[in-house]
Amino acid sequence: MKEESKSNPVEVFAGSLWQAQIVKTMIENEGIEVFLYNEFEGLNNSLFYSVAESNLVRVVVAEADLADAEIVVQEFEKNMNAESPQAAE
């Protein structure tokens, strides 16, 4: 595998600013370097508008860390679904 492909940025999650920050922290806790893309746009628009596709904050990791980061994202999404009001019905 080429060295370049190991460091290609890959999106693992997109959501509101607060969701992206939680996912970022969870991924960092696993020792994975992670970045937020569109963070400031998400901050500015999340105060006034509902989350739209263009306003989503994206969580990005290196391609080499994709599998490990996806496990963290799945855990976050599982917990979010378990806590939603619809899950209680």
C-alpha positions as a Markdown table, in Angstrom:
| # | Residue | x | y | z |
|---|---|---|---|---|
| 1 | Met | 0.0 | 0.0 | 0.0 |
| 2 | Lys | 1.3 | 3.4 | -0.9 |
| 3 | Glu | 2.1 | 5.8 | 2.0 |
| 4 | Glu | -0.2 | 8.4 | 0.5 |
| 5 | Ser | -3.3 | 6.1 | 0.7 |
| 6 | Lys | -2.7 | 5.6 | 4.4 |
| 7 | Ser | -3.1 | 9.3 | 5.1 |
| 8 | Asn | -6.0 | 10.2 | 2.8 |
| 9 | Pro | -8.7 | 11.9 | 4.8 |
| 10 | Val | -11.9 | 10.0 | 5.0 |
| 11 | Glu | -15.2 | 11.2 | 6.5 |
| 12 | Val | -16.6 | 8.9 | 9.2 |
| 13 | Phe | -19.5 | 11.0 | 10.5 |
| 14 | Ala | -21.5 | 14.1 | 9.7 |
| 15 | Gly | -23.9 | 15.8 | 12.0 |
| 16 | Ser | -24.6 | 18.8 | 14.1 |
| 17 | Leu | -21.7 | 20.6 | 15.8 |
| 18 | Trp | -22.4 | 19.1 | 19.2 |
| 19 | Gln | -22.7 | 15.6 | 17.8 |
| 20 | Ala | -19.4 | 16.0 | 15.8 |
| 21 | Gln | -17.6 | 17.2 | 18.9 |
| 22 | Ile | -18.7 | 14.2 | 20.9 |
| 23 | Val | -17.7 | 11.8 | 18.1 |
| 24 | Lys | -14.3 | 13.6 | 17.8 |
| 25 | Thr | -13.6 | 13.2 | 21.5 |
| 26 | Met | -14.6 | 9.6 | 21.5 |
| 27 | Ile | -12.3 | 8.9 | 18.5 |
| 28 | Glu | -9.4 | 10.8 | 20.1 |
| 29 | Asn | -9.9 | 8.8 | 23.3 |
| 30 | Glu | -9.0 | 5.7 | 21.1 |
| 31 | Gly | -5.7 | 7.4 | 20.2 |
| 32 | Ile | -6.8 | 8.3 | 16.6 |
| 33 | Glu | -6.0 | 11.7 | 15.1 |
| 34 | Val | -9.2 | 13.3 | 14.0 |
| 35 | Phe | -10.3 | 16.6 | 12.5 |
| 36 | Leu | -13.6 | 18.5 | 12.1 |
| 37 | Tyr | -14.4 | 20.0 | 8.7 |
| 38 | Asn | -17.0 | 22.8 | 8.4 |
| 39 | Glu | -16.8 | 23.3 | 12.2 |
| 40 | Phe | -17.2 | 27.1 | 12.1 |
| 41 | Glu | -20.0 | 27.0 | 9.5 |
| 42 | Gly | -21.8 | 24.5 | 11.7 |
| 43 | Leu | -21.4 | 26.8 | 14.7 |
| 44 | Asn | -22.7 | 29.8 | 12.8 |
| 45 | Asn | -25.7 | 28.2 | 11.2 |
| 46 | Ser | -26.7 | 25.7 | 14.0 |
| 47 | Leu | -27.9 | 28.6 | 16.1 |
| 48 | Phe | -30.4 | 29.9 | 13.6 |
| 49 | Tyr | -31.4 | 27.0 | 11.3 |
| 50 | Ser | -32.1 | 23.3 | 11.5 |
| 51 | Val | -29.3 | 21.1 | 10.4 |
| 52 | Ala | -29.2 | 21.0 | 6.6 |
| 53 | Glu | -26.8 | 19.0 | 4.5 |
| 54 | Ser | -24.6 | 22.0 | 3.8 |
| 55 | Asn | -24.4 | 22.9 | 7.5 |
| 56 | Leu | -23.2 | 19.4 | 8.7 |
| 57 | Val | -19.9 | 19.2 | 10.5 |
| 58 | Arg | -17.9 | 16.4 | 9.2 |
| 59 | Val | -15.6 | 14.2 | 11.3 |
| 60 | Val | -12.5 | 13.1 | 9.3 |
| 61 | Val | -9.8 | 10.6 | 10.0 |
| 62 | Ala | -6.9 | 9.1 | 8.0 |
| 63 | Glu | -7.8 | 6.2 | 5.8 |
| 64 | Ala | -5.5 | 4.0 | 7.8 |
| 65 | Asp | -7.7 | 4.6 | 10.9 |
| 66 | Leu | -11.0 | 4.2 | 9.2 |
| 67 | Ala | -12.0 | 0.8 | 10.5 |
| 68 | Asp | -11.2 | 1.7 | 14.2 |
| 69 | Ala | -13.0 | 5.1 | 13.8 |
| 70 | Glu | -16.1 | 3.4 | 12.3 |
| 71 | Ile | -16.4 | 1.2 | 15.4 |
| 72 | Val | -16.5 | 4.3 | 17.6 |
| 73 | Val | -19.1 | 6.0 | 15.4 |
| 74 | Gln | -21.3 | 2.9 | 15.4 |
| 75 | Glu | -21.2 | 2.9 | 19.2 |
| 76 | Phe | -22.1 | 6.6 | 19.3 |
| 77 | Glu | -25.0 | 6.1 | 16.9 |
| 78 | Lys | -26.2 | 3.0 | 18.9 |
| 79 | Asn | -26.2 | 5.1 | 22.1 |
| 80 | Met | -28.0 | 8.0 | 20.4 |
| 81 | Asn | -30.7 | 5.7 | 19.1 |
| 82 | Ala | -31.1 | 4.0 | 22.5 |
| 83 | Glu | -31.7 | 7.4 | 24.1 |
| 84 | Ser | -34.2 | 8.8 | 21.5 |
| 85 | Pro | -37.8 | 9.1 | 22.5 |
| 86 | Gln | -38.9 | 6.8 | 19.7 |
| 87 | Ala | -36.7 | 4.0 | 21.0 |
| 88 | Ala | -38.7 | 4.0 | 24.2 |
| 89 | Glu | -42.0 | 3.2 | 22.4 |
